[in-house]
Amino acid sequence: MARTGGTDAVTCGGCALSAVGAITAPAVWLSMDRTDRHLGGGFENEGMDYTVLFTELPFVILAGAFVPLLAFTLLVRWRDRRRG
């Protein structure tokens, strides 16, 4: 089955949204007070815990990539069902 131009545009839009989410989620995560405390925002290096970079950050990136992609996919499928 050949792809149409609209399908390629939707696929490209989903990939772009996933990339933006994967970049935005860690930026938001780094700006939170909780993360700041773990990464050295405590008094005299109190509470420095760099394990959050290995435990939380991968999940933040994955969630940032997949949650917008999932929402986009559901919206596209809902739109297609309403059309036909």
Chimera marker file (.cmm) of the C-alpha trace (Angstrom):
<marker_set name="trace">
<marker id="1" x="0.000" y="0.000" z="0.000" r="1" g="1" b="0" radius="0.5"/>
<marker id="2" x="1.452" y="3.345" z="-1.024" r="1" g="1" b="0" radius="0.5"/>
<marker id="3" x="1.543" y="6.196" z="1.431" r="1" g="1" b="0" radius="0.5"/>
<marker id="4" x="-0.228" y="9.393" z="0.595" r="1" g="1" b="0" radius="0.5"/>
<marker id="5" x="1.130" y="12.870" z="1.200" r="1" g="1" b="0" radius="0.5"/>
<marker id="6" x="-1.196" y="13.382" z="4.176" r="1" g="1" b="0" radius="0.5"/>
<marker id="7" x="0.026" y="10.245" z="5.923" r="1" g="1" b="0" radius="0.5"/>
<marker id="8" x="3.643" y="11.324" z="5.545" r="1" g="1" b="0" radius="0.5"/>
<marker id="9" x="2.811" y="14.753" z="6.956" r="1" g="1" b="0" radius="0.5"/>
<marker id="10" x="1.063" y="13.192" z="9.958" r="1" g="1" b="0" radius="0.5"/>
<marker id="11" x="4.014" y="10.864" z="10.556" r="1" g="1" b="0" radius="0.5"/>
<marker id="12" x="6.451" y="13.762" z="10.341" r="1" g="1" b="0" radius="0.5"/>
<marker id="13" x="4.296" y="15.807" z="12.723" r="1" g="1" b="0" radius="0.5"/>
<marker id="14" x="4.247" y="12.976" z="15.256" r="1" g="1" b="0" radius="0.5"/>
<marker id="15" x="8.018" y="12.584" z="15.102" r="1" g="1" b="0" radius="0.5"/>
<marker id="16" x="8.541" y="16.331" z="15.481" r="1" g="1" b="0" radius="0.5"/>
<marker id="17" x="6.179" y="16.439" z="18.455" r="1" g="1" b="0" radius="0.5"/>
<marker id="18" x="8.039" y="13.527" z="20.046" r="1" g="1" b="0" radius="0.5"/>
<marker id="19" x="11.386" y="15.277" z="19.579" r="1" g="1" b="0" radius="0.5"/>
<marker id="20" x="10.096" y="18.524" z="21.073" r="1" g="1" b="0" radius="0.5"/>
<marker id="21" x="8.690" y="16.618" z="24.048" r="1" g="1" b="0" radius="0.5"/>
<marker id="22" x="11.973" y="14.768" z="24.593" r="1" g="1" b="0" radius="0.5"/>
<marker id="23" x="13.814" y="18.094" z="24.693" r="1" g="1" b="0" radius="0.5"/>
<marker id="24" x="11.257" y="20.051" z="26.702" r="1" g="1" b="0" radius="0.5"/>
<marker id="25" x="10.636" y="17.466" z="29.443" r="1" g="1" b="0" radius="0.5"/>
<marker id="26" x="14.228" y="17.455" z="30.791" r="1" g="1" b="0" radius="0.5"/>
<marker id="27" x="14.313" y="21.260" z="30.653" r="1" g="1" b="0" radius="0.5"/>
<marker id="28" x="11.164" y="21.418" z="32.780" r="1" g="1" b="0" radius="0.5"/>
<marker id="29" x="12.509" y="18.688" z="35.071" r="1" g="1" b="0" radius="0.5"/>
<marker id="30" x="15.751" y="20.626" z="35.612" r="1" g="1" b="0" radius="0.5"/>
<marker id="31" x="13.833" y="23.794" z="36.507" r="1" g="1" b="0" radius="0.5"/>
<marker id="32" x="11.888" y="22.134" z="39.328" r="1" g="1" b="0" radius="0.5"/>
<marker id="33" x="12.792" y="22.834" z="42.968" r="1" g="1" b="0" radius="0.5"/>
<marker id="34" x="13.011" y="19.130" z="43.807" r="1" g="1" b="0" radius="0.5"/>
<marker id="35" x="15.611" y="18.510" z="41.097" r="1" g="1" b="0" radius="0.5"/>
<marker id="36" x="17.532" y="21.602" z="42.136" r="1" g="1" b="0" radius="0.5"/>
<marker id="37" x="17.786" y="20.239" z="45.683" r="1" g="1" b="0" radius="0.5"/>
<marker id="38" x="19.140" y="16.921" z="44.427" r="1" g="1" b="0" radius="0.5"/>
<marker id="39" x="21.692" y="18.493" z="42.127" r="1" g="1" b="0" radius="0.5"/>
<marker id="40" x="23.338" y="20.804" z="44.636" r="1" g="1" b="0" radius="0.5"/>
<marker id="41" x="20.785" y="23.405" z="45.594" r="1" g="1" b="0" radius="0.5"/>
<marker id="42" x="21.001" y="22.397" z="49.252" r="1" g="1" b="0" radius="0.5"/>
<marker id="43" x="22.930" y="24.251" z="51.931" r="1" g="1" b="0" radius="0.5"/>
<marker id="44" x="26.692" y="23.483" z="51.702" r="1" g="1" b="0" radius="0.5"/>
<marker id="45" x="26.202" y="20.625" z="49.233" r="1" g="1" b="0" radius="0.5"/>
<marker id="46" x="23.697" y="19.040" z="51.554" r="1" g="1" b="0" radius="0.5"/>
<marker id="47" x="21.367" y="16.727" z="49.747" r="1" g="1" b="0" radius="0.5"/>
<marker id="48" x="23.457" y="16.288" z="46.602" r="1" g="1" b="0" radius="0.5"/>
<marker id="49" x="22.230" y="13.116" z="44.974" r="1" g="1" b="0" radius="0.5"/>
<marker id="50" x="23.485" y="12.549" z="41.443" r="1" g="1" b="0" radius="0.5"/>
<marker id="51" x="21.734" y="9.189" z="41.189" r="1" g="1" b="0" radius="0.5"/>
<marker id="52" x="18.664" y="11.094" z="39.974" r="1" g="1" b="0" radius="0.5"/>
<marker id="53" x="20.516" y="11.500" z="36.677" r="1" g="1" b="0" radius="0.5"/>
<marker id="54" x="20.456" y="7.714" z="36.263" r="1" g="1" b="0" radius="0.5"/>
<marker id="55" x="17.110" y="6.959" z="37.884" r="1" g="1" b="0" radius="0.5"/>
<marker id="56" x="14.777" y="9.823" z="36.997" r="1" g="1" b="0" radius="0.5"/>
<marker id="57" x="16.228" y="11.489" z="33.914" r="1" g="1" b="0" radius="0.5"/>
<marker id="58" x="15.797" y="8.521" z="31.531" r="1" g="1" b="0" radius="0.5"/>
<marker id="59" x="12.149" y="8.211" z="32.547" r="1" g="1" b="0" radius="0.5"/>
<marker id="60" x="11.641" y="11.948" z="32.088" r="1" g="1" b="0" radius="0.5"/>
<marker id="61" x="13.069" y="11.791" z="28.573" r="1" g="1" b="0" radius="0.5"/>
<marker id="62" x="11.009" y="8.720" z="27.655" r="1" g="1" b="0" radius="0.5"/>
<marker id="63" x="7.827" y="10.235" z="29.048" r="1" g="1" b="0" radius="0.5"/>
<marker id="64" x="8.560" y="13.497" z="27.257" r="1" g="1" b="0" radius="0.5"/>
<marker id="65" x="8.919" y="11.619" z="23.981" r="1" g="1" b="0" radius="0.5"/>
<marker id="66" x="6.051" y="9.153" z="24.282" r="1" g="1" b="0" radius="0.5"/>
<marker id="67" x="3.257" y="11.060" z="26.041" r="1" g="1" b="0" radius="0.5"/>
<marker id="68" x="2.930" y="13.751" z="23.332" r="1" g="1" b="0" radius="0.5"/>
<marker id="69" x="3.262" y="11.080" z="20.641" r="1" g="1" b="0" radius="0.5"/>
<marker id="70" x="0.529" y="8.999" z="22.250" r="1" g="1" b="0" radius="0.5"/>
<marker id="71" x="-1.777" y="12.012" z="22.542" r="1" g="1" b="0" radius="0.5"/>
<marker id="72" x="-1.092" y="12.955" z="18.919" r="1" g="1" b="0" radius="0.5"/>
<marker id="73" x="-1.804" y="9.406" z="17.742" r="1" g="1" b="0" radius="0.5"/>
<marker id="74" x="-5.074" y="9.270" z="19.641" r="1" g="1" b="0" radius="0.5"/>
<marker id="75" x="-6.179" y="12.630" z="18.238" r="1" g="1" b="0" radius="0.5"/>
<marker id="76" x="-5.361" y="11.587" z="14.663" r="1" g="1" b="0" radius="0.5"/>
<marker id="77" x="-7.250" y="8.303" z="15.046" r="1" g="1" b="0" radius="0.5"/>
<marker id="78" x="-10.219" y="10.118" z="16.593" r="1" g="1" b="0" radius="0.5"/>
<marker id="79" x="-10.217" y="12.609" z="13.730" r="1" g="1" b="0" radius="0.5"/>
<marker id="80" x="-10.088" y="9.820" z="11.142" r="1" g="1" b="0" radius="0.5"/>
<marker id="81" x="-13.001" y="8.004" z="12.768" r="1" g="1" b="0" radius="0.5"/>
<marker id="82" x="-15.112" y="11.132" z="12.702" r="1" g="1" b="0" radius="0.5"/>
<marker id="83" x="-14.408" y="11.613" z="8.997" r="1" g="1" b="0" radius="0.5"/>
<marker id="84" x="-15.365" y="8.186" z="7.840" r="1" g="1" b="0" radius="0.5"/>
<link id1="1" id2="2" r="1" g="1" b="0" radius="0.2"/>
<link id1="2" id2="3" r="1" g="1" b="0" radius="0.2"/>
<link id1="3" id2="4" r="1" g="1" b="0" radius="0.2"/>
<link id1="4" id2="5" r="1" g="1" b="0" radius="0.2"/>
<link id1="5" id2="6" r="1" g="1" b="0" radius="0.2"/>
<link id1="6" id2="7" r="1" g="1" b="0" radius="0.2"/>
<link id1="7" id2="8" r="1" g="1" b="0" radius="0.2"/>
<link id1="8" id2="9" r="1" g="1" b="0" radius="0.2"/>
<link id1="9" id2="10" r="1" g="1" b="0" radius="0.2"/>
<link id1="10" id2="11" r="1" g="1" b="0" radius="0.2"/>
<link id1="11" id2="12" r="1" g="1" b="0" radius="0.2"/>
<link id1="12" id2="13" r="1" g="1" b="0" radius="0.2"/>
<link id1="13" id2="14" r="1" g="1" b="0" radius="0.2"/>
<link id1="14" id2="15" r="1" g="1" b="0" radius="0.2"/>
<link id1="15" id2="16" r="1" g="1" b="0" radius="0.2"/>
<link id1="16" id2="17" r="1" g="1" b="0" radius="0.2"/>
<link id1="17" id2="18" r="1" g="1" b="0" radius="0.2"/>
<link id1="18" id2="19" r="1" g="1" b="0" radius="0.2"/>
<link id1="19" id2="20" r="1" g="1" b="0" radius="0.2"/>
<link id1="20" id2="21" r="1" g="1" b="0" radius="0.2"/>
<link id1="21" id2="22" r="1" g="1" b="0" radius="0.2"/>
<link id1="22" id2="23" r="1" g="1" b="0" radius="0.2"/>
<link id1="23" id2="24" r="1" g="1" b="0" radius="0.2"/>
<link id1="24" id2="25" r="1" g="1" b="0" radius="0.2"/>
<link id1="25" id2="26" r="1" g="1" b="0" radius="0.2"/>
<link id1="26" id2="27" r="1" g="1" b="0" radius="0.2"/>
<link id1="27" id2="28" r="1" g="1" b="0" radius="0.2"/>
<link id1="28" id2="29" r="1" g="1" b="0" radius="0.2"/>
<link id1="29" id2="30" r="1" g="1" b="0" radius="0.2"/>
<link id1="30" id2="31" r="1" g="1" b="0" radius="0.2"/>
<link id1="31" id2="32" r="1" g="1" b="0" radius="0.2"/>
<link id1="32" id2="33" r="1" g="1" b="0" radius="0.2"/>
<link id1="33" id2="34" r="1" g="1" b="0" radius="0.2"/>
<link id1="34" id2="35" r="1" g="1" b="0" radius="0.2"/>
<link id1="35" id2="36" r="1" g="1" b="0" radius="0.2"/>
<link id1="36" id2="37" r="1" g="1" b="0" radius="0.2"/>
<link id1="37" id2="38" r="1" g="1" b="0" radius="0.2"/>
<link id1="38" id2="39" r="1" g="1" b="0" radius="0.2"/>
<link id1="39" id2="40" r="1" g="1" b="0" radius="0.2"/>
<link id1="40" id2="41" r="1" g="1" b="0" radius="0.2"/>
<link id1="41" id2="42" r="1" g="1" b="0" radius="0.2"/>
<link id1="42" id2="43" r="1" g="1" b="0" radius="0.2"/>
<link id1="43" id2="44" r="1" g="1" b="0" radius="0.2"/>
<link id1="44" id2="45" r="1" g="1" b="0" radius="0.2"/>
<link id1="45" id2="46" r="1" g="1" b="0" radius="0.2"/>
<link id1="46" id2="47" r="1" g="1" b="0" radius="0.2"/>
<link id1="47" id2="48" r="1" g="1" b="0" radius="0.2"/>
<link id1="48" id2="49" r="1" g="1" b="0" radius="0.2"/>
<link id1="49" id2="50" r="1" g="1" b="0" radius="0.2"/>
<link id1="50" id2="51" r="1" g="1" b="0" radius="0.2"/>
<link id1="51" id2="52" r="1" g="1" b="0" radius="0.2"/>
<link id1="52" id2="53" r="1" g="1" b="0" radius="0.2"/>
<link id1="53" id2="54" r="1" g="1" b="0" radius="0.2"/>
<link id1="54" id2="55" r="1" g="1" b="0" radius="0.2"/>
<link id1="55" id2="56" r="1" g="1" b="0" radius="0.2"/>
<link id1="56" id2="57" r="1" g="1" b="0" radius="0.2"/>
<link id1="57" id2="58" r="1" g="1" b="0" radius="0.2"/>
<link id1="58" id2="59" r="1" g="1" b="0" radius="0.2"/>
<link id1="59" id2="60" r="1" g="1" b="0" radius="0.2"/>
<link id1="60" id2="61" r="1" g="1" b="0" radius="0.2"/>
<link id1="61" id2="62" r="1" g="1" b="0" radius="0.2"/>
<link id1="62" id2="63" r="1" g="1" b="0" radius="0.2"/>
<link id1="63" id2="64" r="1" g="1" b="0" radius="0.2"/>
<link id1="64" id2="65" r="1" g="1" b="0" radius="0.2"/>
<link id1="65" id2="66" r="1" g="1" b="0" radius="0.2"/>
<link id1="66" id2="67" r="1" g="1" b="0" radius="0.2"/>
<link id1="67" id2="68" r="1" g="1" b="0" radius="0.2"/>
<link id1="68" id2="69" r="1" g="1" b="0" radius="0.2"/>
<link id1="69" id2="70" r="1" g="1" b="0" radius="0.2"/>
<link id1="70" id2="71" r="1" g="1" b="0" radius="0.2"/>
<link id1="71" id2="72" r="1" g="1" b="0" radius="0.2"/>
<link id1="72" id2="73" r="1" g="1" b="0" radius="0.2"/>
<link id1="73" id2="74" r="1" g="1" b="0" radius="0.2"/>
<link id1="74" id2="75" r="1" g="1" b="0" radius="0.2"/>
<link id1="75" id2="76" r="1" g="1" b="0" radius="0.2"/>
<link id1="76" id2="77" r="1" g="1" b="0" radius="0.2"/>
<link id1="77" id2="78" r="1" g="1" b="0" radius="0.2"/>
<link id1="78" id2="79" r="1" g="1" b="0" radius="0.2"/>
<link id1="79" id2="80" r="1" g="1" b="0" radius="0.2"/>
<link id1="80" id2="81" r="1" g="1" b="0" radius="0.2"/>
<link id1="81" id2="82" r="1" g="1" b="0" radius="0.2"/>
<link id1="82" id2="83" r="1" g="1" b="0" radius="0.2"/>
<link id1="83" id2="84" r="1" g="1" b="0" radius="0.2"/>
</marker_set>
